[in-house]
Amino acid sequence: MGRNAMRLDGIGSTIFAEMSALAVRTGSVNLGQGFPDEDGPEEVLEAAVAALRGGRNQYPPGHGTPELLDAVIAHQQRHYGLALDRSQVVATTGATEAIAGALLGLVNPGDEVVVLEPYYDSYVAMIQIAGGVRRPVTLRAPDFRLDLDEMAAAITPRTRLILLNTPHNPTGTVLTRTELEGVAALAIEHDLVVVTDEVYEHLTYGVPHIPMATLPGMFERTLTLSSIGKSFSVTGWKVGWASGPAELVAAVEGAKNWLTYVSGGPLQPAAAVALDQHDAFHQKLAADLHGKRDLLCDGLEALGMRVYRPDGTYFATTDVSAFGHADGRAFCLALPETAGVVAIPSQVFYDDQDEGRHLVRWAFCKKPSVIEEGLRRLGAADLSAG
Ligand SMILES: *Cc1c(COP(=O)(O)O)cnc(C)c1O
C-alpha cells in the first residue's frame, strides 16, 4: 500500500527520467530528454568558477543577487523594451521553481487553471499540488495553432489564471501576435492573470518570439517565467526568474521562500554574465539548432514519418501511425530494442489521449553526429508494428 499523500496521486516519476534511464541501460542514442550535449559559453563557466573561488558560497539574498536581478532587468529592456525595477524580478531555482511558486502562490484549492495541451509535465503536477483544477486547451495537429474559441470555452467563473508556454514544448508552436492578442482580450475580459513560461524565448527559427507582457494592457496582469538553462546550454544550473508586477512577483517569492528559500549562490552572478555579455551565444545556438532541426526532420521524413516541423524549442513531433503503430508509447518502449534509439511518447503530455496517442517527440539539441547516428539506426531497423 502506498504511503504517499493524496496530492501526489497519479503523478508518476517524470517520463524524462524513465526514458533517459532506458537510454543508458540499452546504450541507445537519446533523442528523448531535451538537454544539449554541448556546454555553455566558456567565459560564463569561468565566471561561475570565479564566483566559487571568490567567496560567493553563502546564501544569496532571497530575492536574488543584485547582478542577476539587474541583468534580467537589462535583458527585458534590451530585447523587449520592458522597463522593470528590482521589486519586479525574483530569482528562482530554474523555471521549474518559478512555475511551482506561481501556482502555489496564486492558485487556491478549487481554482481552475487554463493550460495549453500538450503540456510541460511540471504544470500538471504543480496545479494538482496547489489543489487547482486544470482546464486544457488543445493545440491540434497538423499545425498546433491555438483555438481561441476553445480557450474562451475553457474559461469559467472559477478560472484563476491562464498558463501559457511560448515557444511551446513539445509542439514547437510559437504563438503569433494575433493569438496572443486573443488571449490578452480574454484575460482582460475575465480579469485573469496570465503566467507565461518563455524558457525558449531565444530559440526560434525564422519567427519572432513575442512576450505576452509586451501587449497593451498586459504587463500589469502577466507573470513571465524564464531561465538560463535553455538559452545558454546550462540546463543543470537551475537558475531561473519570474518577472512582472511586484504583487505577482511577491506571490512567487512568498511560496519559493518555503521551497528552497535560495539556491545557486555562485551561479547567479555567472548567469548575470551570460545575460549581460553573451547574446551572441544564443544567436548562434538558434542558428545551429535551426540546422539540426532540419537535419532531424528531413531524416525522419525520409524514413516515412509524418513530421511536424517546429518554429521554436528543440523538439520535433512525428506521427508514427504510418508504421502501423496506433500507440506512441508502445512504439517508444520498443524503440531502444528495435533500433537503439530513445524518443518520448507525446501522449504523456495530454489529458485527451486520442489527440496524442500516435505522436512521438524527438529532441534535436544534440551534436549532428548524434542525430545522424540516431537516423542511421532508425533507418536500419524495422519500425513497423507487430
Ligand atoms: C526545460 C523547461 C522548463 C524548466 O526549466 P529549468 O530552468 O530547467 O527549471 C520549464 N518549462 C519548459 C517548457 C521547459 O521546457
The ligand as an ORCA input file, in Angstrom:
! r2SCAN-3c Opt
* xyz 0 1
  C      13.034     22.926    -19.541
  C      11.732     23.584    -19.270
  C      11.471     24.182    -18.032
  C      12.406     24.046    -16.852
  O      13.362     24.997    -16.799
  P      14.521     24.922    -15.666
  O      15.123     26.251    -15.724
  O      15.430     23.807    -16.083
  O      13.849     24.613    -14.375
  C      10.283     24.860    -17.863
  N       9.386     24.932    -18.855
  C       9.575     24.339    -20.042
  C       8.531     24.458    -21.086
  C      10.746     23.630    -20.289
  O      10.921     23.008    -21.457
*
